[in-house]
Amino acid sequence: MQIKYLFLLLSLVFFKVSLFASNIKDTMSVGFNTYVDNGDVQVYSPTLSLFKKVSHNWMLGFKMRIDAITAASITNGSGSGHVDVVTGASKKEGQLFDDVRYAPTLIATYDDGINTLSFGGYISEELDYSGKSLFANYVRQLNAQNTALGVGISQSFDKWKPIFNRALPTNKREEGKIDISINQLITPKFSIQGVYSYMKGTGFLASPYHYILQNDIAKFENYPESRVGQAYALKGVYMLGKDDAINASYRYYKDDWDITSHTINVEELHDYSRSFTSGLRVRYYTQSKSNFIKDIGTYTLNDKYYAVDYRMSAFDSFDVGVPFIYRMRKGDKVSASIDYYQTTNNDYIKHWYGVSHLSALYTTLTYEFGY
């Protein structure tokens, strides 16, 4: 199912750069997230994080996420609206969920007030996909801490384990990423951040389940075995008053598959009291199609590449969400949000999922406290 990439996509709904560590302190948080869409995917995710200060400058952290998933693409290799004639796989008798993903993460952070270094790794295990990743982020404070320079690197080492006996060209998928950022305080009420990202993926980058079925053609999806992308992002935070703040960001992405995208995020937050903050956020995303995808029904046996995934096509999407933050007297905090996501009408979505567009509702709930 490659569930981790579903949550990677959702994380882009609100552009964030996690190069800046918070002050070192002992904290613990528990949470529960949900995701439901009209493509027959449901995900329920309990989360746990624990951060422990082990010296004046060092902190160790542990995060655990469990994703319990139901999706037709797990049980029969296709979407709910697509009849499976290839895999013949079926859900196990008496199993409550189609797949359960476990993703523990270990983190170490050094912070001396000027330099912040965080590094660690995670493991992700699901029914048909396993992943391992290493990451490191470094931030240097300059100019009386009005300027911050950051660099982050990550490298994943993943493997496909299809639920049916299919020989892949390679079962490996590796992805590397480098982020370079600069954050500048312009005025006491306004700060701006710029980020450049370089990404490279190699291996089997398609899905082992998507397939073309038309007239005399029955072919599994096939992509190039490498992909290089670059992204440029700009984010600003402005205090409108003592109780209001607005966050806005723009991100431009391009890669060597000829996909380009534009993402705009705007979020307004208001302090209704010392304890309660809420607001509204909106996001718009648009992208062009890859250079190898063709219209449904027009592939030929001479084509080298075949694509069914709508993310290889041109489409737009939007997101509207409401965040909530409640701060308690002892420093404990409850954070929650609810978001609605929808794509534009898309022939590839209709072909695979049996619906004209994808729409989703997802929620988060987290309780964070010190100990």
Secondary structure, DSSP 8 states (H G I E B T S, - for coil): --HHHHHHHHHTTS---TTS------EEEEEEEEEEETTSEEEEEEEEEEEEE-SSSEEEEEEEEEEEEEEHHHHSSS-TTS---S------TT-SSSEEEEEEEEEEEEE-SSEEEEEEEEEEEETTEEEEEEEEEEEEEETTTTEEEEEEEEEEEEEE--SS----S-SEEEEEEEEEEEEEEEETTEEEEEEEEEEEEEE--S-SS-EEEETTEEEE-B--SEEEEEEEEEEEEEE-SSSEEEEEEEEEEEETTS-EEEEEEEEEEEESSSSEEEEEEEEEEEE---SS---TT---TT-S-B---GGGS-EEEEEEEEEEEEE-TTS-EEEEEEEEEEE---HHHHHHHSSSS-EEEEEEEEEEEE-
